[in-house]
Amino acid sequence: MTKASPCLPALLALSASLRTARTAEGLGLRQLAHKLGISAQVLSLWETGKRAPAIEDVAHVLGFLRVSPVEYGRVMRLRQQLEDPISIETLDAGSTSQRRALEALAVRTFDWAPHVVPEPLQTPEYIRAIAQEHAAGPDDLDQAVFEHQVRQLDQDWTGHHTVLVGTAALAPAIDPQLQALRAAANLPGLVVKIVPPSVAKGIDPFTIYEGQSGAFTVALRHQDNVIFINEPDAVRSYRSTFKALERGSVTCADFRSP
């Protein structure tokens, strides 16, 4: 088994948390480094995720900046995750998005979506159909569409993205959603294809993040959390699975709804 490197999602979230804690106190990087008795270069490496600080260094920084007990515990847990090839991010309003950090770092992403069309590609009709399945009222339907449109505006489609969508994912509003996917497939840096049921056969959704040197992290999204896998052999296995799905896929233009 290949030895895992420090868990990249946790490292990026940790570095962002240290930087946020410093700026919240109105301190410049050199200012804080001087007060901590370390070099500005070392602090910069910690805040950019280029070097993992020791756990006692993290405690020192957080203690000096007088972060809240809740924030202290959250950031210290991130530091503890660095030695683990797997990390977990809870999907709640107060969590730091490790996925956002990965999306900013990756030059390519590979998304397998067997059950639900990825959020940035969903149409208003699709959102309404899903909400109606959960017996949402008219006001809730309008709110769901509005929130979705806001998130779409916040979506940054930098880099190259390959999205494979299972046919079951189209079911809530197949015709308008398929038209939207066909239009999206023409966007620069975005490849969208449809995978028939005979090819997918129970493969759960996942996203692979890849840098210049190759794939480095897999994200498995569940209802309440995202699990990040950083172990190289596991990442390669998911990459092989994605290639097999892609070989069995068809373009949006060639797909014909049942």
C-alpha positions in Angstrom: 0.0 0.0 0.0 1.4 3.4 -1.0 1.9 5.8 2.0 -0.6 8.6 2.0 0.5 12.2 2.0 -1.1 14.7 4.4 -4.8 14.9 3.8 -5.1 17.7 1.3 -8.7 18.8 1.9 -8.1 19.1 5.7 -4.8 20.9 5.1 -6.4 23.5 2.8 -9.3 24.0 5.3 -6.8 24.3 8.1 -4.7 26.9 6.2 -7.9 28.9 5.4 -9.0 28.8 9.0 -5.6 30.1 10.3 -5.7 33.0 7.7 -9.3 33.8 8.6 -8.6 33.9 12.4 -5.6 36.3 11.8 -7.6 38.7 9.5 -10.5 38.7 11.9 -8.2 40.2 14.5 -7.0 42.9 12.0 -3.4 41.6 12.0 -1.1 41.5 9.0 0.9 38.4 8.3 4.2 40.0 9.3 2.6 41.5 12.4 1.3 38.2 13.7 4.6 36.3 12.8 6.5 38.9 14.9 4.2 38.5 17.9 4.4 34.7 17.7 8.2 34.8 17.4 8.3 33.0 14.0 9.3 34.0 10.5 6.7 35.5 8.2 7.8 32.9 5.6 6.8 30.1 7.9 3.5 31.6 8.8 2.8 32.2 5.1 3.5 28.5 4.3 1.0 27.5 7.0 -1.7 29.9 5.7 -1.3 28.8 2.1 -1.3 25.1 2.8 2.2 24.6 1.5 3.4 23.3 4.9 1.5 21.6 7.7 2.1 23.2 11.1 2.7 21.0 14.1 -0.3 20.6 16.4 1.3 22.6 19.1 1.9 25.5 16.6 -1.8 25.5 15.6 -2.7 25.6 19.3 -0.3 28.5 19.9 -1.7 30.5 17.0 -5.3 29.9 18.0 -4.6 30.7 21.6 -2.9 34.0 20.8 -5.7 35.0 18.5 -8.3 34.1 21.2 -10.6 32.2 18.9 -13.8 30.9 20.4 -13.8 27.4 22.1 -16.0 26.1 19.3 -13.7 27.4 16.6 -10.6 26.2 18.5 -12.0 22.7 18.6 -13.0 22.7 15.0 -9.6 23.8 13.7 -7.7 21.4 16.0 -9.8 18.6 14.6 -8.7 19.6 11.1 -5.1 19.4 12.2 -5.6 15.9 13.6 -7.1 14.8 10.3 -3.8 15.6 8.5 -2.3 12.2 9.3 -5.4 10.4 8.2 -5.9 9.4 4.5 -9.7 10.0 5.0 -11.3 13.2 6.3 -15.0 14.1 6.8 -16.7 17.4 6.4 -20.1 17.9 8.0 -22.6 19.7 5.7 -23.8 22.5 8.0 -24.0 26.3 7.8 -20.9 26.7 10.1 -18.6 24.4 8.3 -15.6 25.5 6.3 -16.0 24.1 2.8 -13.1 21.7 2.0 -14.8 21.1 -1.4 -14.5 24.8 -2.2 -10.8 24.8 -1.4 -10.3 21.7 -3.6 -12.2 23.2 -6.5 -10.0 26.3 -6.4 -6.9 24.0 -6.5 -7.9 21.4 -9.1 -7.3 21.9 -12.8 -9.6 19.0 -13.6 -12.6 17.5 -11.9 -14.5 14.3 -12.8 -18.1 14.0 -11.4 -20.2 10.9 -11.5 -23.9 11.7 -10.7 -26.1 8.6 -11.0 -29.1 9.8 -9.1 -29.2 13.7 -9.1 -28.0 16.1 -11.7 -25.2 18.2 -10.2 -26.5 21.4 -8.7 -24.9 23.9 -11.1 -26.5 22.2 -14.1 -30.1 21.9 -12.7 -32.9 23.8 -14.3 -35.7 25.6 -12.4 -38.1 22.9 -13.6 -35.8 20.2 -12.2 -35.6 22.0 -8.8 -39.4 22.4 -8.7 -39.9 18.7 -9.6 -37.6 17.5 -6.8 -39.2 19.9 -4.3 -42.7 18.7 -5.3 -41.6 15.1 -4.7 -41.0 16.2 -1.0 -44.5 17.8 -0.8 -43.1 21.3 -0.7 -45.6 24.2 -0.8 -45.6 27.0 -3.4 -43.5 29.4 -1.3 -41.0 26.6 -0.6 -40.8 25.9 -4.3 -40.1 29.5 -5.2 -37.5 29.7 -2.4 -35.8 26.6 -3.6 -35.5 28.0 -7.2 -34.2 31.3 -5.9 -31.6 29.7 -3.7 -30.5 27.6 -6.6 -30.1 30.6 -8.9 -28.0 32.4 -6.3 -25.7 29.3 -6.0 -25.4 29.2 -9.8 -24.2 32.8 -9.9 -21.6 31.9 -7.3 -20.4 28.9 -9.4 -16.9 29.3 -10.8 -16.4 27.1 -13.9 -12.6 27.5 -14.0 -10.5 24.5 -15.1 -11.8 21.5 -16.9 -14.9 19.5 -15.8 -16.2 16.1 -17.0 -19.7 15.3 -15.7 -21.3 11.9 -16.2 -25.0 11.9 -15.4 -27.0 8.7 -14.9 -30.3 8.4 -16.8 -32.2 8.0 -13.5 -30.9 11.5 -12.5 -32.9 13.0 -15.4 -36.2 11.6 -14.4 -37.7 14.5 -12.4 -37.9 16.8 -15.4 -36.2 14.9 -18.3 -37.0 17.0 -21.3 -36.0 20.5 -20.0 -33.1 19.1 -18.1 -31.8 17.2 -21.1 -32.0 20.4 -23.2 -30.0 22.3 -20.5 -27.3 19.6 -20.4 -27.0 19.7 -24.2 -26.5 23.5 -24.0 -24.0 23.1 -21.1 -22.0 20.6 -23.1 -21.0 23.4 -25.5 -19.5 25.5 -22.7 -15.6 25.8 -22.8 -13.9 23.3 -20.4 -17.1 21.4 -19.6 -17.9 17.9 -20.9 -21.3 16.4 -20.1 -22.3 12.8 -21.0 -25.1 10.4 -20.2 -24.5 6.9 -18.7 -27.1 4.2 -19.4 -28.2 1.9 -16.5 -26.5 -1.1 -18.0 -23.1 0.6 -17.5 -23.6 2.2 -14.1 -25.0 -0.9 -12.2 -25.1 0.5 -8.6 -21.9 2.6 -8.6 -22.4 5.3 -6.0 -21.7 9.0 -6.8 -18.3 10.5 -6.4 -16.1 13.4 -7.5 -12.4 13.2 -8.4 -10.1 16.3 -8.1 -7.0 16.3 -10.2 -4.0 18.7 -10.3 -1.2 19.1 -12.8 0.5 15.9 -11.4 -2.7 13.8 -11.5 -5.7 12.8 -9.4 -5.2 13.5 -5.7 -8.6 13.3 -3.8 -12.0 11.7 -4.1 -15.1 13.2 -2.5 -18.0 10.9 -1.6 -21.1 13.0 -0.7 -23.7 11.6 1.7 -26.8 13.3 3.1 -25.1 15.1 6.0 -21.4 15.0 5.2 -18.7 14.6 2.5 -16.0 12.0 3.0 -12.6 12.8 1.3 -10.3 10.0 0.4 -6.7 10.9 -0.1 -5.1 7.4 -0.2 -3.3 7.1 -3.6 -4.3 3.5 -4.4 -8.0 4.3 -3.6 -7.9 7.5 -5.7 -6.4 5.5 -8.7 -9.2 2.9 -8.3 -11.9 5.6 -8.5 -10.2 7.1 -11.5 -10.3 3.7 -13.3 -14.0 3.4 -12.5 -14.7 6.8 -13.9 -12.9 5.9 -17.2 -15.0 2.7 -17.5 -18.2 4.8 -17.0 -17.0 7.3 -19.6 -16.3 4.5 -22.1 -19.9 3.4 -21.8 -21.5 6.9 -21.9 -23.1 8.8 -24.8 -23.0 12.5 -25.6 -26.1 14.6 -24.6 -26.7 15.2 -28.3 -26.8 11.4 -29.1 -29.0 10.5 -26.0 -32.6 9.8 -26.7 -35.0 9.9 -23.8 -37.2 6.8 -23.3 
